[in-house]
Amino acid sequence: MRTTKSPRRVLLYGDLIGRLTLRPYSGKYSRKTFTQPQLFACLVLKEFLQLDYRKLSALLRDTPDLAAVIELKKVPHFTTFQKAAGRLLAFRPARRLLDETIHLAKWQRNLPATVSLAALDGTGLESRHASSYYVRRRAKGGKTWQKTTYQRFPKVGILCDTNSHLILAVVPGRGPAPDIPHFRDALDQALSRTPIETLVADAGYDAEHSHHFARQQRGVRSLIPAKVGRQTDKPAKGYWRRQMQRRLHLTRYTQRWQIETVNSMLKRLMGSALRARKYWSQCREILLRSITLNIMILRRARVSTVHVRHLFRGRQRLWRFGCCRRDVGKNPQRPIRPRSPAGFFMRPVPRLQ
């Protein structure tokens, strides 16, 4: 899947996602110097260009044309970005931001209404920037070459669509640890965003209760090879694990490698090492990288700056009149908020050249 390489487009789409999801300001008595969507767009640009907060602030000062894309009249201090990351990338706001990328992908028809095949896998990240060459030279005097310099490392479970490579669910954590603990959380996150027909995963998720949860409780066809345990000629224990031994080679399990492509994209485009050092800061950075990758994949979105302004004004009216809350009329369970950005536009969106 091709991704955009334009900082301007990434900044514009980040601002669009932020305006569709976040309130303009964090509180009634805030200084109102910067909006929350502007700060979120800057954080997306930081991950896209692999910068820290100081370099991001210096870049925006040196490139006023880039700041003008999101109508940023004054460049924030680097501590403003750091505080905004702690506020905007908490679990609930980050989950809503990832939800909006999926809604926008469906509106652009980059993602179907029902995902036919999704893949799940866990991957580890580095927590420091020591090169592999330095690690080998440091342990050259020993009998065996040293390969790692840490005992614990950041780990993330990712569930993606195998066709578009869009990330549907992210479960950050810490390793070394088995993959199976985040199986249910990842599947529930993805199902809250889009229906899924089939889910493929490697042997790290092999368990009878995984099949039972996916198939009988969530209605998702699970394809997981039954390889956990000793090598034996006897049939595996459990009905669904025996079915995997007999019929897995006849299914679409071979498309599981698409999740390995997503893991590679995440590390090649934004680096395999995290800049954060504390656990919760690392979790927030993992969530931001996943949202940034989805925005980079949404490169086919053709939205102009003028329409983003109209979109923001329409969103302001919705917040002002309370339309983002549930109606209190005849049907209080009916949400008034449109489910796609198309409800905010007054005419078809032109293509951005």
C-alpha positions as CSV (number, residue, x, y, z in Angstrom):
1,M,0.0,0.0,0.0
2,R,1.4,3.4,-1.0
3,T,1.6,6.1,1.6
4,T,2.0,9.9,1.2
5,K,5.4,11.5,1.5
6,S,4.1,15.1,1.7
7,P,4.4,16.8,5.1
8,R,1.8,19.3,4.0
9,R,-0.8,16.7,3.2
10,V,-0.1,14.8,6.5
11,L,-0.5,18.0,8.4
12,L,-3.8,18.9,6.6
13,Y,-5.3,15.4,7.2
14,G,-4.2,15.4,10.8
15,D,-6.0,18.7,11.3
16,L,-9.1,17.3,9.6
17,I,-9.1,14.2,11.9
18,G,-8.6,16.5,14.9
19,R,-11.5,18.8,13.9
20,L,-13.8,15.9,13.3
21,T,-13.0,14.4,16.8
22,L,-11.8,17.0,19.3
23,R,-13.3,20.2,20.7
24,P,-11.7,23.4,19.6
25,Y,-10.4,24.1,23.1
26,S,-9.8,22.0,26.2
27,G,-11.8,24.2,28.5
28,K,-14.1,27.3,28.7
29,Y,-11.4,29.5,30.2
30,S,-8.4,28.3,28.1
31,R,-6.2,30.9,26.6
32,K,-7.4,30.0,23.1
33,T,-4.0,30.7,21.5
34,F,-4.0,27.3,19.8
35,T,-6.8,24.8,19.0
36,Q,-6.6,21.2,20.0
37,P,-6.8,20.0,16.3
38,Q,-3.9,22.2,15.5
39,L,-1.8,20.7,18.3
40,F,-2.8,17.2,17.2
41,A,-1.8,17.9,13.6
42,C,1.6,19.1,14.8
43,L,2.0,15.9,16.8
44,V,1.2,13.8,13.7
45,L,3.8,15.8,11.8
46,K,6.3,15.1,14.5
47,E,5.9,11.4,14.1
48,F,5.8,11.6,10.3
49,L,9.2,13.4,10.2
50,Q,10.7,11.5,13.2
51,L,11.3,14.7,15.2
52,D,11.3,15.6,18.9
53,Y,9.4,18.4,20.4
54,R,12.2,21.0,20.2
55,K,12.9,20.2,16.5
56,L,9.2,20.4,15.7
57,S,8.9,23.9,17.2
58,A,12.0,25.0,15.3
59,L,10.7,23.5,12.0
60,L,7.4,25.4,12.3
61,R,9.2,28.6,13.0
62,D,11.5,28.2,10.0
63,T,8.6,27.1,7.6
64,P,5.7,29.6,8.0
65,D,4.1,28.2,4.9
66,L,3.7,24.8,6.6
67,A,2.2,26.4,9.7
68,A,-0.2,28.4,7.5
69,V,-1.7,25.1,6.2
70,I,-3.5,24.7,9.5
71,E,-3.9,28.4,10.2
72,L,-1.3,28.4,12.9
73,K,-0.5,32.1,13.5
74,K,1.9,31.6,16.4
75,V,4.3,28.6,16.9
76,P,3.8,26.9,20.2
77,H,6.6,26.3,22.7
78,F,8.0,22.8,22.7
79,T,6.6,22.2,26.2
80,T,3.1,23.0,24.8
81,F,3.4,20.0,22.5
82,Q,4.6,17.8,25.3
83,K,1.6,18.7,27.5
84,A,-0.8,18.4,24.6
85,A,0.5,14.8,23.9
86,G,-0.3,13.8,27.4
87,R,-3.8,15.2,27.1
88,L,-4.8,14.3,23.6
89,L,-3.2,10.9,23.4
90,A,-4.8,9.4,26.5
91,F,-6.8,6.2,26.0
92,R,-10.2,7.7,25.2
93,P,-9.2,10.7,23.0
94,A,-6.7,8.5,21.1
95,R,-9.4,5.8,20.6
96,R,-11.8,8.4,19.1
97,L,-9.1,9.7,16.8
98,L,-8.4,6.2,15.5
99,D,-12.1,5.7,15.1
100,E,-12.3,8.8,12.9
101,T,-9.6,7.6,10.6
102,I,-11.6,4.4,10.0
103,H,-14.8,6.5,9.4
104,L,-12.9,8.7,6.9
105,A,-11.5,5.6,5.2
106,K,-15.0,4.2,4.8
107,W,-16.3,7.6,3.4
108,Q,-13.5,7.6,0.9
109,R,-14.3,3.9,0.0
110,N,-10.7,2.9,0.9
111,L,-12.3,0.5,3.5
112,P,-15.4,-1.5,2.8
113,A,-18.4,-1.5,5.2
114,T,-17.5,-5.0,6.3
115,V,-13.8,-6.2,6.4
116,S,-13.7,-9.6,4.8
117,L,-10.2,-10.5,6.2
118,A,-8.3,-9.0,9.1
119,A,-4.9,-10.1,10.6
120,L,-3.6,-9.9,14.1
121,D,0.0,-10.0,15.4
122,G,2.3,-8.6,18.1
123,T,5.6,-6.9,17.5
124,G,8.3,-5.4,19.7
125,L,9.9,-2.0,19.5
126,E,13.2,-0.6,20.8
127,S,13.4,1.6,23.8
128,R,16.8,3.1,23.0
129,H,18.8,4.2,20.0
130,A,21.9,2.1,20.4
131,S,22.9,0.6,17.0
132,S,23.3,-3.1,16.5
133,Y,26.9,-2.5,15.6
134,Y,27.6,-0.8,18.9
135,V,26.0,-3.7,20.8
136,R,28.2,-6.3,19.0
137,R,31.4,-4.3,19.6
138,R,30.5,-3.8,23.2
139,A,30.3,-7.6,23.8
140,K,33.1,-8.6,21.4
141,G,35.4,-9.9,24.1
142,G,32.9,-12.5,25.3
143,K,32.4,-16.0,24.0
144,T,29.0,-15.1,22.4
145,W,27.9,-11.9,20.7
146,Q,25.5,-9.8,22.6
147,K,22.4,-9.1,20.7
148,T,20.3,-7.0,23.1
149,T,20.9,-4.4,25.7
150,Y,17.6,-4.5,27.6
151,Q,15.4,-7.0,29.5
152,R,12.1,-5.3,28.8
153,F,10.9,-3.6,25.7
154,P,7.8,-1.9,24.4
155,K,5.4,-4.2,22.7
156,V,2.2,-3.7,20.7
157,G,-0.6,-5.9,19.3
158,I,-1.9,-4.7,16.0
159,L,-5.0,-5.8,14.1
160,C,-5.3,-4.5,10.5
161,D,-7.3,-4.9,7.3
162,T,-5.3,-7.1,4.9
163,N,-6.5,-5.3,1.8
164,S,-5.9,-1.6,2.7
165,H,-3.3,-2.1,5.5
166,L,-5.3,0.3,7.7
167,I,-4.9,-0.3,11.5
168,L,-8.2,-1.3,13.1
169,A,-7.0,-1.9,16.7
170,V,-3.9,-1.1,18.8
171,V,-3.1,-2.6,22.2
172,P,0.2,-1.3,23.6
173,G,2.1,-3.1,26.3
174,R,5.5,-4.2,27.5
175,G,7.5,-7.4,26.6
176,P,8.8,-10.0,26.7
177,A,5.3,-11.4,27.0
178,P,3.0,-13.8,25.1
179,D,0.7,-12.4,22.4
180,I,-2.5,-14.1,23.5
181,P,-3.4,-11.7,26.4
182,H,-4.3,-8.9,24.0
183,F,-6.4,-11.1,21.7
184,R,-9.8,-10.2,23.1
185,D,-9.0,-6.5,23.6
186,A,-7.8,-6.1,20.0
187,L,-10.8,-7.9,18.5
188,D,-13.3,-5.9,20.6
189,Q,-11.6,-2.7,19.6
190,A,-11.7,-3.6,15.9
191,L,-15.4,-4.7,16.0
192,S,-16.3,-1.4,17.7
193,R,-15.1,0.3,14.5
194,T,-16.1,-2.1,11.7
195,P,-17.6,-5.5,11.2
196,I,-15.1,-8.3,10.5
197,E,-15.9,-11.6,8.8
198,T,-12.6,-13.5,9.2
199,L,-9.6,-13.0,11.5
200,V,-6.2,-14.7,10.9
201,A,-3.5,-14.9,13.5
202,D,-0.3,-16.9,14.1
203,A,0.3,-19.7,16.5
204,G,1.0,-17.3,19.4
205,Y,-2.8,-17.0,19.7
206,D,-3.6,-20.7,19.6
207,A,-6.1,-21.7,22.2
208,E,-9.5,-23.2,22.2
209,H,-10.9,-20.3,24.2
210,S,-9.7,-17.9,21.5
211,H,-11.8,-19.7,18.9
212,H,-14.7,-19.8,21.3
213,F,-14.5,-16.1,22.0
214,A,-14.2,-15.1,18.3
215,R,-16.7,-17.5,16.7
216,Q,-19.4,-18.0,19.3
217,Q,-19.3,-14.7,21.2
218,R,-18.3,-12.3,18.5
219,G,-19.4,-14.0,15.3
220,V,-16.0,-13.8,13.6
221,R,-14.4,-16.7,11.8
222,S,-11.0,-17.3,13.4
223,L,-8.1,-19.0,11.6
224,I,-5.2,-19.9,13.9
225,P,-2.8,-22.8,13.4
226,A,-2.9,-25.4,16.2
227,K,0.8,-25.7,17.0
228,V,1.0,-25.0,20.7
229,G,2.2,-28.0,22.7
230,R,4.4,-31.0,22.0
231,Q,4.9,-32.3,18.5
232,T,2.7,-35.4,18.3
233,D,0.6,-37.3,15.8
234,K,-2.5,-37.2,18.0
235,P,-5.3,-34.8,17.3
236,A,-5.3,-31.6,19.2
237,K,-7.6,-31.0,22.1
238,G,-10.7,-29.0,21.4
239,Y,-13.1,-29.0,18.5
240,W,-11.9,-25.9,16.8
241,R,-8.2,-26.7,17.1
242,R,-8.8,-30.1,15.5
243,Q,-10.6,-28.3,12.7
244,M,-7.6,-26.1,12.2
245,Q,-5.4,-29.1,11.8
246,R,-7.6,-30.6,9.2
247,R,-8.8,-27.6,7.1
248,L,-6.5,-24.6,7.7
249,H,-4.6,-25.3,4.4
250,L,-7.8,-24.8,2.5
251,T,-8.5,-21.3,3.9
252,R,-7.2,-17.8,3.3
253,Y,-4.7,-18.1,6.1
254,T,-1.8,-17.5,3.7
255,Q,-2.7,-13.8,3.7
256,R,-1.6,-13.5,7.4
257,W,1.7,-12.1,6.1
258,Q,-0.1,-8.8,5.4
259,I,0.2,-7.9,9.1
260,E,3.9,-8.4,8.9
261,T,3.9,-5.8,6.1
262,V,2.0,-3.4,8.4
263,N,4.6,-4.0,11.2
264,S,7.4,-3.3,8.6
265,M,5.7,-0.1,7.4
266,L,5.4,1.1,11.0
267,K,9.1,0.6,11.7
268,R,10.5,1.7,8.4
269,L,8.5,4.9,8.0
270,M,8.6,6.1,11.6
271,G,11.5,4.2,13.1
272,S,11.8,1.1,15.3
273,A,12.9,3.0,18.4
274,L,10.6,5.0,20.7
275,R,11.7,8.4,22.0
276,A,9.7,8.1,25.2
277,R,11.2,6.4,28.3
278,K,8.4,6.0,30.7
279,Y,5.8,3.3,30.2
280,W,2.7,5.5,29.7
281,S,4.6,7.9,27.5
282,Q,5.6,4.9,25.3
283,C,2.0,3.8,25.1
284,R,0.9,7.2,23.9
285,E,3.7,7.3,21.3
286,I,2.6,3.9,20.0
287,L,-0.9,5.1,19.6
288,L,0.2,8.3,17.8
289,R,2.3,6.3,15.4
290,S,-0.6,4.0,14.6
291,I,-2.9,7.0,13.9
292,T,-0.1,8.6,11.8
293,L,0.3,5.5,9.7
294,N,-3.5,5.5,9.0
295,I,-3.3,9.1,8.0
296,M,-0.4,8.4,5.6
297,I,-2.4,5.5,4.0
298,L,-5.4,7.9,3.5
299,R,-3.3,9.6,0.8
300,R,-6.2,9.3,-1.7
301,A,-8.3,11.7,0.3
302,R,-8.7,14.9,-1.8
303,V,-9.8,17.6,0.7
304,S,-8.9,21.3,0.2
305,T,-8.1,23.8,3.0
306,V,-11.3,25.7,2.2
307,H,-13.5,22.7,2.9
308,V,-11.6,22.0,6.1
309,R,-12.6,25.5,7.3
310,H,-16.2,24.9,6.4
311,L,-16.0,21.6,8.2
312,F,-14.6,23.2,11.3
313,R,-17.4,25.9,11.3
314,G,-20.0,23.2,11.0
315,R,-18.5,21.3,13.8
316,Q,-18.5,24.4,16.0
317,R,-22.2,24.8,15.4
318,L,-22.8,21.1,16.4
319,W,-20.9,21.6,19.7
320,R,-22.6,24.9,20.4
321,F,-26.2,23.6,20.0
322,G,-25.4,20.3,21.7
323,C,-26.0,18.2,18.7
324,C,-23.1,15.8,19.5
325,R,-25.1,14.6,22.5
326,R,-28.0,12.3,22.2
327,D,-31.4,13.7,21.4
328,V,-33.8,14.1,24.3
329,G,-36.9,13.9,22.1
330,K,-39.0,10.9,21.2
331,N,-36.0,8.6,20.6
332,P,-33.3,9.4,23.1
333,Q,-31.1,6.5,21.9
334,R,-30.7,8.0,18.4
335,P,-27.4,9.9,18.0
336,I,-27.6,13.2,16.0
337,R,-24.0,13.4,15.1
338,P,-23.3,12.3,11.5
339,R,-21.4,9.0,11.2
340,S,-19.2,10.3,8.3
341,P,-17.6,13.6,7.3
342,A,-19.9,13.8,4.3
343,G,-22.6,15.2,6.5
344,F,-20.6,18.4,7.1
345,F,-19.9,19.3,3.4
346,M,-22.3,21.4,1.4
347,R,-21.0,20.3,-2.0
348,P,-18.8,17.5,-3.4
349,V,-15.1,17.7,-2.4
350,P,-12.8,18.7,-5.2
351,R,-9.5,16.9,-5.7
352,L,-6.4,18.4,-4.2
353,Q,-3.6,18.9,-6.8
